[in-house]
Amino acid sequence: MAKQALMAGLDIGSGQICCVAGIRDEYARVVKVLGAVCVPCDGIKAGAVINIREAALSIGKAFEETEKTAGSQIENVVVAMRGSFIKSKTSKGVANINYSNKEITQETVENALESARKQIKVNSDQEILQTVPREYILNQQRGIQNPIGMEGTYIEVDVHAFIASSSNIRNITKAMNSVGVKYDDRVYGYLAASDILVTREEKELSCLVIDIGGLTTGLVHYVDGIIKHTDEIPDGSDYITRDIGHKLRATYSVSKGVKEMYGAAFVCSDFKNEEFEYNGADGRKARKCDRLELVNGIITPRIDRILYEIKEVMEKNNYGNEFLSGGIILTGGGSSLYGLAEAFEKAFNCSARNGIPNSDKVKGPDEILLNPSYTAGIGAIASNFLSSKGYVNKKSAGNGIVSKIARWFEEAF
């Protein structure tokens, strides 16, 4: 049996690059994750490149370390993009079914999707990042999810499209290409993550996926089984860290450690107060802080602000708690804060849980699957492997990414 090509999902996040590598299990029809790495990146801010050289260094390092953990060369790449430079629109397309037996084929569906894409207006510095079918309508029959093999005379498609700044995409592409990495496909990161976390039942009941990153928080809302709305707010877990740093007069790294060790979203029923020590930014002897003060005085106010901003988005787009029967699913690196799911339950009066990739789509080590920082990267691979695209035989990134990166580092230094 021929060795399967290794695919990477590259997540361009807020201040870090996460790379996940996996193969497709043809028998089980799932993604098998083999390795994953997250590396800090000063060249990326809220999903956008602010320093190509720094971004390229981090991308190169992420790929090099991921190949080592996976034990094989990466052959194909899907990049997950996010950021304020990406907006969403809806569109509709139609295609006639001209075949003698009136059966819908993949080509028919592609014609309808292309018709929908042509209806989307973009300016000179924009392009379509991704289009996602919400539902198909066959001879006025709505709610069809997969029309291939069905019969009819014409088919309509309702799509959710993601429109991105072309210059931002080119900068990401340039940073990748400079270390010998080319991508086969690109996806909207928040959607890629949500697709592997949410069950069909949750989508049908209507649910909200909240992806908490460093500087931004992404929202994907499903109603009656389809994507209703996607959005992004300019707030995230790094702001909690900064708030701690300002209040305690501590460095970023110390503040992050304090957040992870003693932080909580709010003072919950099993909360235990204690005094802890930390090193101040001035390098003097250890300072002391009360955990209750940390949570009540610093962290909870920021969480309340994020909750308020999410509710504002919901109100602006005319959907309230009645559209959350399926609950809230949390993901992203910032979702690991203690008590956060309970805080969302109280604020929205619905169930809330930390998202874990569905086992019917993804298999792999728990240390990767249970780490929410890797979810978008895993989702990027799954979006390709579990769709009709399947770029498993192409070799646009292969022939030894590590060797290409090594040559680039030699030239750069």
Helices and strands as residue ranges (DSSP letters): E 6-12, E 16-25, E 30-40, E 44-45, E 48-49, H 52-70, E 74-81, E 86-96, H 106-118, E 126-138, E 141-144, E 154-165, H 166-177, E 185-188, H 189-197, H 200-205, E 207-212, E 217-223, E 226-233, H 237-248, H 252-262, E 275-278, E 287-290, H 291-294, I 295-299, H 300-316, G 321-323, E 327-331, G 333-336, H 340-348, E 352-354, E 362-363, H 366-369, G 372-374, H 375-385, H 401-412
